[in-house]
Amino acid sequence: MRESTGGTRHRIQAVALELFTEQGYEKTSLREIAERLGVTKAALYYHFKSKDEIVNSLVEDRLRRMDELIEWGAAQPATLATRRTLIGRYADTMFGGDLPSVMRFFEQNQTVLKSLSAGMQMRDRMMRLANELCRGDDSPEAQLRAALTLFAVHTSWFAIRAPHITADERKRIALDVADELLAKIAGPDDPDRPSAPDRPGEPDRPRAA
C-alpha cells in the first residue's frame, strides 16, 4: 500500500526537524532532507518547495492547536479552575507527539522564526492565550504571571537540565510552577476572589524640579 500524502508530509516534517536540530537550519539543504528520506528532490518538491514552507507548516500545526485552546478558554468562566485546565491542556499539546522536537527547533533557530510571517502569528497566539489566562484581571502583575505561566511550560525542555529526568517529570514541575502563578490571578468569576495583596510602602522619591 502506498503511503498517504498526509503520511509523507509528516515524514518530511520529522526528518527536516532532525536535520535542522542536528546541523542548523541554514546549513541544511532540501537535497539532504530528500536523501535522508530516501526520495528524489522532485518528490520532496511535490509537498514543499522550500525549507521556509516546511517551517511554516510546523508553525501552522501549532497555531491550529492554540486556536482550539483559545476558543475553548473564551467559552469558560474566568475562574482558577478554568485557568488550571487551560494550562494543563496547553502542556498536553507541548508534551505530546513531536511538539518537543518542534520546540527545540524554535529555541535553536529564533532568528529564522522571526523572519517568517508564521513566527509573528505564533507570537500573536501566545499573547491571546496569555490574555485568556488572566481574563478579568487586567493588572500588570496578572498579565506578567499569565505570560510566565506559558513560559514555564514551553521552556521546561531547556531550563530543566537535571540528568535522566523524564518528560512526565518535566511536565509535572512545569505545571507546579504554573499553578503557583495562576493562583495569584484574580478572575471575576472566582468564588473566593482574593483582595489585592498588601504591598510594603516604598520610600518617597524626590520629585523632579
N, C-alpha and C positions, 0 to 999 in steps of 0.2 A: 504494500500500500504506500502510495506517495505521501510524503509529509505535507500537512496542510500549510496554506500560506501563512496563517497565524503562527503555526509552529516554527516555520522557517524564520519568520520575522523575530520571534522571541529568541531563537538560537543566535541570530546575528547580534541582537542586543547584548546577550550574555557574553558572547565571545569578544565583542568590541569592548565591553566593560573590563574583561580580563586584561586585554592588551592595554587599554587606556590606563588601568591601575598599575600594571607591571612596568610600563616604559614611558607613560605620559601621553596625553592626548596629541600634542604637537608632533611627537616622534612616531606616532602610529599612522600607517597608511591604509587605505582601503585594500590595497593588494595584500598586505599582511593579514588583514581580517579575513579576506577571501581564502587565503592559503590555510589559515588555521581551521576555517570551516570546512575546507576540502571542496570548495566550489570555485567556479570561474568568476572573474571580476564582473563579467556581464550578468551573471546570475545574481550577484550582490546588488548591482545597479537596478535590477528589477524592483527591489524593495527600498533601497536607499541610494540616492545619488551622491551623497557626501557624508562626511563624518558629522557635520552640523545637523543633518537630518536625523542621524542616529541619536544624538544627544537630545534634540528636540522631542523625539518620540519618547525618550525616557522621562523627560520633564512632563510631557503631556499625560503620561500614565499616572504620574504622581499628582498632577493638577486635578485629574478626574476624581481621584480618591479624596483629595482635600475638599473639592466642591461638595461631595456627598456628605462629608463630616460637617461642613459649614451649614449646609441646608438642614441637616438633622438638628444641629445645635440651635439654630434660629427658631425652630418649631417647639423647643422645650422651654420650661420655666427657667428663669435665671437664678438657679439655686446651686449650692455647693455640690449636691448630688449630680446635677447636670454637668457641672464642670469636671467632676471626677470621671464621669462616664465618657465625656468628650475626650479628655486627655488619655484615658485608657484605650479608647478606640484608635486614637492617633498613634499611640505606642504599638498597638496591634499591627497597624499598617507599616510602621517603621521597622518592626522586628520580624515581619513575615515575608516569605518569598525571597526575591532578590533585592529588596529595598536596602539592606545593609551594604551590598556592593554598590548600589547607586549612590548612597550617601558617602561612601568612601571616595568615589569618583568626584562628587561635588566638592568634597572637602579639599581634595588634592588639585582641583582644577578651577579654582574660584575665578580666575581671570577669564577663562573660556566661557564660563557660565554667565558672567556679567556682560559679555559681548553679544549674547544671544537674546532675542526677544522673549524666548521661553523663560530665561532666567528672571527677567523683570516680572513676568506673570507669576512666577513662583513666589517671589518676594511679596507680591500683592496678596496672594492667597495666605501666606504666613501672617500678614497683618490682619487680614479678615478673620482668620482663625483665632488669633490673639484677642481680637475685639469680642468674639463670642465668649471667650474665657473670662472676660471682665465686663460683660454686658450688664449695665445697670450701675456700675461703679466706675465713674469717669475720672477718678482721682489719678494723678500721675503715678502714685505708688502702685495702684491696681494695674495700670497699663504696663508698667515695667515688670510686675510679677507675672502677668499673663505671658509676656514675651519670654521671660526667663523660664517659665514652665515648659514651653515648647523647646527652648534651647537645652534644657536639662534632658529631654527625651532624645532629641536627634543628635546631640553631641556625646551621648553616653558611649558611643562606639569609639570615640577618640580620647575623651577626657579621662575615662577609667582605664588605667594602664596596669591593673593588677594581673599577674600571670595566671593563666588557666581559668579565668573567670568565664562562666557560661553566659550565653545570650539571655537565658531566663534570669540570671542573677543581675546582669546589666539592666534589664528591663525593670526588675523589682526595685533596684536602687534608684533608677531614674524616676519611677513613679512615686517613691517615698519622698524624694526631694521635691517633686512637682506638687505633691499633696501639701507639703508644708507651705508652699507659696499660695496655692489655691485657697487654703483655709483662711487666709487673711484678706481675701477679696470679698466684699460685702455686696452680694446681689440683692436686688429689690424684692425678690420672691423668697429669699431665705427666711424660714420660720423664726430663726433665732439670730436675726441680723445683728452683728455686734456694733456697738457705737465706735466712733473714731477713737483710736488709742491715744492716751495722753502722751505728749512728747515733752522731753525736757526743754526748758526755756533756753533760748540762745542769748548770749550777751548782746547788749545793744551795740550796733555798729555805728561808727561816726558817719554822719551824712556828708555827702559831698557839698562843698561850698557853692 
